[in-house]
């Protein structure tokens, strides 16, 4: 039974797969307003899962020695007040 405004399981799965693929494709360019709205339409548990994966990737990136050295270079130095 399909209720207007509700998705059946296959539609939800298809939308979910498209959403994840779309989010993966926007990593380099950032999230457009359309992509953010699409993300917000996902169930809360799915949004939390995706954000958790993204947080894990960010954590791994910032813990890499090369990323730490790069950050130290641009964050260190004299503080100049004008």
Buried (B, 14 or more C-beta within 10 A) or exposed (E): EEEEEEBEEEEBEEBBEEBBEBBEEBEEEEBEEEBEEBBEEBEEEBBEEBEEEEEEEEEEEEEEEEEEEEEEEEEEEEEEEE
